[in-house]
């Protein structure tokens, strides 16, 4: 992973947008499991997929309610 990718992930986390890591932490699942659940992989149970989708939706709703930081000049 290059520094540009890490920076984008850090900015997403700061902005409150859901990341694989934050969803994994909230659901108690591994990051890889969260990734596969979001991709609708057949080896992930429907209940797990539902948990992941709900956690993502809650995080997205919270991020949308937050004011966005001012643009850097």
LOFI-71803 format. One record per residue: residue number from 1; residue in three letters; x, y, z of N, C-alpha, C, O in turn. Coordinates in Angstrom, 2 decimals, padded with zeros to 5 digits. Atoms other than C-alpha are relative to their C-alpha. Layout:
BEGIN
+-----+-----+---------+---------+---------+---------+---------+---------+---------+---------+---------+---------+---------+---------+
!   n ! res !     npx !     npy !     npz !    capx !    capy !    capz !     cpx !     cpy !     cpz !     opx !     opy !     opz !
+-----+-----+---------+---------+---------+---------+---------+---------+---------+---------+---------+---------+---------+---------+
! NUM ! ala !       X !       Y !       Z !       X !       Y !       Z !       X !       Y !       Z !       X !       Y !       Z !
...
+-----+-----+---------+---------+---------+---------+---------+---------+---------+---------+---------+---------+---------+---------+
END
This chain:
BEGIN
+-----+-----+---------+---------+---------+---------+---------+---------+---------+---------+---------+---------+---------+---------+
!   n ! res !     npx !     npy !     npz !    capx !    capy !    capz !     cpx !     cpy !     cpz !     opx !     opy !     opz !
+-----+-----+---------+---------+---------+---------+---------+---------+---------+---------+---------+---------+---------+---------+
!   1 ! unk !  000.85 ! -001.17 !  000.00 !  000.00 !  000.00 !  000.00 !  000.89 !  001.23 !  000.00 !  001.84 !  001.31 !  000.78 !
!   2 ! unk ! -000.83 ! -001.20 !  000.04 !  001.43 !  003.39 ! -000.91 ! -000.52 !  001.04 !  000.98 ! -001.62 !  000.91 !  001.52 !
!   3 ! unk !  000.37 ! -001.01 ! -000.98 !  001.34 !  006.49 !  001.27 ! -001.27 !  000.75 ! -000.41 ! -002.00 !  001.21 !  000.47 !
!   4 ! unk !  001.21 ! -000.67 !  000.46 ! -001.42 !  008.03 ! -000.88 ! -001.26 ! -000.75 !  000.44 ! -002.25 ! -000.14 !  000.81 !
!   5 ! unk !  001.14 !  000.82 ! -000.42 ! -003.76 !  005.15 ! -000.06 ! -000.20 !  000.13 !  001.50 ! -001.33 !  000.28 !  001.96 !
!   6 ! unk !  000.11 ! -000.13 ! -001.46 ! -003.00 !  005.35 !  003.65 ! -000.53 !  001.37 !  000.38 ! -001.35 !  001.49 !  001.29 !
!   7 ! unk !  000.47 ! -001.35 ! -000.30 ! -003.55 !  009.10 !  003.63 ! -001.49 !  000.11 ! -000.26 ! -002.21 !  000.72 !  000.53 !
!   8 ! unk !  001.42 ! -000.02 !  000.31 ! -006.94 !  008.65 !  001.97 ! -000.81 ! -000.70 !  001.07 ! -001.90 ! -000.25 !  001.43 !
!   9 ! unk !  000.69 !  000.74 ! -001.05 ! -007.93 !  006.08 !  004.58 ! -000.03 !  000.81 !  001.29 ! -001.05 !  000.83 !  001.98 !
!  10 ! unk ! -000.05 ! -000.82 ! -001.21 ! -006.81 !  008.36 !  007.41 ! -000.98 !  001.16 ! -000.10 ! -001.65 !  001.49 !  000.87 !
!  11 ! unk !  000.95 ! -001.10 !  000.19 ! -008.82 !  011.24 !  005.95 ! -001.43 ! -000.50 !  000.13 ! -002.27 !  000.19 !  000.71 !
!  12 ! unk !  001.34 !  000.56 ! -000.10 ! -011.88 !  009.00 !  005.66 ! -000.36 ! -000.25 !  001.46 ! -001.47 !  000.04 !  001.90 !
!  13 ! unk !  000.25 !  000.28 ! -001.41 ! -011.54 !  007.92 !  009.27 ! -000.21 !  001.30 !  000.78 ! -001.09 !  001.36 !  001.64 !
!  14 ! unk !  000.15 ! -001.28 ! -000.67 ! -011.11 !  011.52 !  010.43 ! -001.34 !  000.63 ! -000.31 ! -001.95 !  001.26 !  000.56 !
!  15 ! unk !  001.28 ! -000.59 !  000.41 ! -014.19 !  012.57 !  008.51 ! -001.18 ! -000.79 !  000.55 ! -002.33 ! -000.38 !  000.41 !
!  16 ! unk !  001.07 !  000.81 ! -000.57 ! -016.16 !  009.83 !  010.26 ! -000.62 ! -000.97 ! -000.98 ! -001.56 ! -001.68 ! -000.63 !
!  17 ! unk !  000.52 !  000.93 !  000.97 ! -016.79 !  007.90 !  007.08 !  000.40 ! -001.42 !  000.39 !  001.47 ! -001.62 !  000.97 !
!  18 ! unk ! -000.34 !  001.37 ! -000.38 ! -016.88 !  004.15 !  007.53 !  001.20 ! -000.53 ! -000.77 !  001.30 ! -000.35 ! -001.99 !
!  19 ! unk ! -001.11 !  000.71 !  000.62 ! -013.69 !  002.26 !  006.84 ! -000.14 ! -001.46 !  000.38 ! -000.88 ! -001.79 !  001.31 !
!  20 ! unk !  000.05 !  001.41 ! -000.36 ! -013.18 ! -001.48 !  006.88 !  000.42 ! -000.19 !  001.45 ! -000.15 ! -000.99 !  002.18 !
!  21 ! unk ! -000.52 !  000.13 ! -001.37 ! -011.23 ! -001.04 !  010.11 ! -001.05 !  000.43 !  001.04 ! -001.22 ! -000.25 !  002.05 !
!  22 ! unk !  000.98 ! -000.46 ! -000.99 ! -013.95 !  000.96 !  011.90 ! -001.20 ! -000.96 !  000.05 ! -001.72 ! -001.24 !  001.13 !
!  23 ! unk !  001.12 !  000.95 !  000.00 ! -016.70 ! -001.43 !  010.80 !  000.41 ! -001.29 !  000.70 ! -000.37 ! -001.87 !  001.46 !
!  24 ! unk ! -000.49 !  001.22 ! -000.65 ! -014.57 ! -004.40 !  011.88 !  000.03 !  000.17 !  001.51 ! -000.37 ! -000.72 !  002.25 !
!  25 ! unk ! -000.06 ! -000.26 ! -001.44 ! -014.01 ! -002.82 !  015.29 ! -001.37 !  000.04 !  000.63 ! -001.57 ! -000.46 !  001.73 !
!  26 ! unk !  001.36 ! -000.11 ! -000.53 ! -017.69 ! -002.07 !  015.77 ! -000.75 ! -001.33 !  000.01 ! -001.58 ! -001.57 !  000.88 !
!  27 ! unk !  000.71 !  001.27 !  000.09 ! -018.85 ! -005.53 !  014.73 !  000.74 ! -001.16 !  000.65 !  000.17 ! -002.23 !  000.86 !
!  28 ! unk ! -000.79 !  001.08 ! -000.59 ! -016.04 ! -007.56 !  016.30 !  000.45 ! -001.03 ! -001.03 !  000.81 ! -002.15 ! -000.68 !
!  29 ! unk ! -000.42 !  000.90 !  001.08 ! -015.19 ! -009.10 !  012.93 !  001.37 !  000.40 ! -000.52 !  001.84 !  001.51 ! -000.26 !
!  30 ! unk ! -001.27 ! -000.30 !  000.64 ! -011.93 ! -009.31 !  011.06 ! -000.23 !  000.92 ! -001.19 ! -001.29 !  000.90 ! -001.82 !
!  31 ! unk !  000.08 ! -000.91 !  001.14 ! -011.23 ! -006.67 !  008.42 ! -000.29 ! -000.77 ! -001.29 ! -001.09 ! -000.33 ! -002.12 !
!  32 ! unk !  000.22 !  000.81 !  001.21 ! -011.11 ! -009.40 !  005.75 ! -001.45 ! -000.48 ! -000.07 ! -002.03 ! -000.53 ! -001.16 !
!  33 ! unk !  001.39 !  000.44 ! -000.02 ! -014.53 ! -010.67 !  006.83 ! -000.93 !  001.14 ! -000.39 ! -001.88 !  000.94 ! -001.15 !
!  34 ! unk !  000.80 ! -001.18 !  000.34 ! -015.99 ! -007.16 !  006.62 !  000.09 !  000.25 ! -001.51 ! -000.92 !  000.52 ! -002.16 !
!  35 ! unk ! -000.20 ! -000.22 !  001.42 ! -014.51 ! -006.76 !  003.15 ! -000.81 ! -001.00 ! -000.82 ! -001.50 ! -000.63 ! -001.77 !
!  36 ! unk !  000.72 !  001.04 !  000.75 ! -015.95 ! -010.07 !  001.95 ! -001.51 !  000.15 !  000.15 ! -002.26 ! -000.10 ! -000.79 !
!  37 ! unk !  001.44 ! -000.20 ! -000.22 ! -019.34 ! -009.30 !  003.51 ! -000.52 !  001.12 ! -000.88 ! -001.61 !  001.02 ! -001.45 !
!  38 ! unk !  000.43 ! -001.13 !  000.82 ! -019.52 ! -005.97 !  001.69 !  000.01 ! -000.35 ! -001.50 ! -000.71 !  000.25 ! -002.29 !
!  39 ! unk ! -000.05 !  000.46 !  001.39 ! -018.63 ! -007.75 ! -001.56 ! -001.01 ! -001.11 ! -000.25 ! -001.07 ! -001.67 ! -001.35 !
!  40 ! unk !  001.03 !  001.03 !  000.09 ! -021.47 ! -010.22 ! -000.88 !  000.56 ! -001.37 ! -000.35 ! -000.02 ! -002.10 ! -001.15 !
!  41 ! unk ! -000.64 !  001.29 !  000.27 ! -019.12 ! -013.22 ! -000.91 ! -000.88 ! -001.14 !  000.50 ! -001.48 ! -001.04 !  001.57 !
!  42 ! unk !  000.88 !  001.12 ! -000.37 ! -020.97 ! -016.56 ! -000.80 !  000.43 ! -000.74 !  001.27 ! -000.38 ! -001.44 !  001.87 !
!  43 ! unk ! -000.47 !  000.72 ! -001.19 ! -018.80 ! -017.87 !  002.06 ! -000.29 !  000.76 !  001.30 !  000.10 !  000.30 !  002.38 !
!  44 ! unk !  000.35 ! -000.78 ! -001.19 ! -020.12 ! -015.20 !  004.47 ! -001.50 ! -000.16 !  000.24 ! -002.30 ! -000.01 ! -000.68 !
!  45 ! unk !  001.39 !  000.22 ! -000.34 ! -023.36 ! -015.87 !  006.28 ! -000.85 !  001.26 ! -000.14 ! -000.36 !  002.38 ! -000.03 !
!  46 ! unk !  000.91 ! -001.12 !  000.19 ! -026.41 ! -013.70 !  005.71 ! -000.10 !  000.88 !  001.25 ! -000.20 !  002.10 !  001.13 !
!  47 ! unk !  000.08 ! -000.77 ! -001.25 ! -026.56 ! -012.65 !  009.38 !  001.24 !  000.89 !  000.15 !  001.12 !  002.04 !  000.60 !
!  48 ! unk ! -001.23 ! -000.80 ! -000.05 ! -022.94 ! -011.47 !  009.22 ! -000.06 !  001.15 ! -001.00 !  000.31 !  002.27 ! -000.67 !
!  49 ! unk !  000.13 ! -001.05 !  001.01 ! -023.60 ! -009.55 !  006.02 ! -000.94 !  001.09 !  000.49 ! -000.69 !  002.28 !  000.29 !
!  50 ! unk !  000.98 ! -000.97 ! -000.53 ! -026.60 ! -007.91 !  007.67 !  000.64 !  000.87 !  001.08 !  000.46 !  002.08 !  001.09 !
!  51 ! unk ! -000.69 ! -000.76 ! -001.06 ! -024.51 ! -006.90 !  010.72 !  000.94 !  001.04 ! -000.59 !  000.98 !  002.19 ! -000.14 !
!  52 ! unk ! -000.97 ! -000.89 !  000.64 ! -021.85 ! -005.37 !  008.49 ! -000.72 !  001.14 ! -000.71 ! -000.34 !  002.30 ! -000.56 !
!  53 ! unk !  000.76 ! -001.05 !  000.71 ! -024.36 ! -003.50 !  006.31 ! -000.62 !  000.99 !  000.97 ! -000.62 !  002.20 !  000.72 !
!  54 ! unk !  000.62 ! -000.88 ! -000.99 ! -026.14 ! -002.13 !  009.39 !  001.04 !  000.91 !  000.65 !  000.80 !  002.10 !  000.84 !
!  55 ! unk ! -001.06 ! -000.80 ! -000.61 ! -022.88 ! -000.98 !  010.99 !  000.48 !  001.08 ! -000.98 !  000.74 !  002.21 ! -000.57 !
!  56 ! unk ! -000.42 ! -000.96 !  001.02 ! -021.87 !  000.71 !  007.73 ! -001.05 !  001.11 ! -000.14 ! -000.70 !  002.29 ! -000.21 !
!  57 ! unk !  001.07 ! -000.98 !  000.15 ! -025.25 !  002.44 !  007.42 ! -000.03 !  000.97 !  001.18 ! -000.22 !  002.17 !  000.99 !
!  58 ! unk ! -000.01 ! -000.86 ! -001.19 ! -025.09 !  003.76 !  011.00 !  001.16 !  000.97 ! -000.08 !  001.00 !  002.16 !  000.22 !
!  59 ! unk ! -001.19 ! -000.85 !  000.10 ! -021.57 !  005.08 !  010.43 ! -000.17 !  001.06 ! -001.09 !  000.23 !  002.21 ! -000.91 !
!  60 ! unk !  000.23 ! -000.95 !  001.08 ! -022.57 !  006.71 !  007.13 ! -000.98 !  001.08 !  000.42 ! -000.80 !  002.26 !  000.09 !
!  61 ! unk !  001.00 ! -000.97 ! -000.46 ! -025.58 !  008.37 !  008.72 !  000.65 !  000.99 !  000.97 !  000.37 !  002.19 !  000.91 !
!  62 ! unk ! -000.68 ! -000.88 ! -000.96 ! -023.40 !  009.74 !  011.53 !  000.95 !  000.95 ! -000.73 !  001.06 !  002.12 ! -000.36 !
!  63 ! unk ! -000.93 ! -000.84 !  000.76 ! -020.84 !  011.03 !  009.02 ! -000.75 !  001.08 ! -000.76 ! -000.27 !  002.21 ! -000.88 !
!  64 ! unk !  000.78 ! -000.98 !  000.76 ! -023.54 !  012.76 !  006.99 ! -000.52 !  001.11 !  000.90 ! -000.71 !  002.24 !  000.45 !
!  65 ! unk !  000.53 ! -000.99 ! -000.95 ! -024.80 !  014.55 !  010.10 !  001.09 !  000.96 !  000.49 !  000.78 !  002.06 !  000.97 !
!  66 ! unk ! -001.12 ! -000.84 ! -000.45 ! -021.33 !  015.94 !  010.91 !  000.28 !  001.09 ! -001.02 !  000.22 !  000.85 ! -002.22 !
!  67 ! unk ! -000.43 ! -001.02 !  000.96 ! -020.31 !  019.25 !  009.40 !  001.36 ! -000.37 ! -000.60 !  002.22 ! -000.91 !  000.09 !
!  68 ! unk ! -001.26 !  000.33 !  000.67 ! -017.52 !  018.83 !  006.88 !  001.07 !  001.03 !  000.37 !  000.77 !  002.22 !  000.49 !
!  69 ! unk ! -001.06 ! -000.94 ! -000.32 ! -014.14 !  020.35 !  007.76 !  000.21 !  001.01 ! -001.14 ! -000.01 !  000.69 ! -002.31 !
!  70 ! unk ! -000.24 ! -001.04 !  001.00 ! -013.27 !  023.58 !  005.97 !  001.10 ! -000.45 ! -000.95 !  002.04 ! -001.15 ! -000.55 !
!  71 ! unk ! -001.00 !  000.35 !  001.00 ! -011.29 !  023.16 !  002.78 !  001.33 !  000.69 !  000.34 !  001.36 !  001.84 !  000.78 !
!  72 ! unk ! -001.32 ! -000.60 ! -000.26 ! -007.56 !  023.72 !  003.15 !  000.31 !  001.02 ! -001.08 !  000.00 !  000.83 ! -002.25 !
!  73 ! unk ! -000.34 ! -001.07 !  000.95 ! -006.30 !  026.89 !  001.53 !  001.44 ! -000.09 ! -000.41 !  001.91 !  000.72 ! -001.20 !
+-----+-----+---------+---------+---------+---------+---------+---------+---------+---------+---------+---------+---------+---------+
END
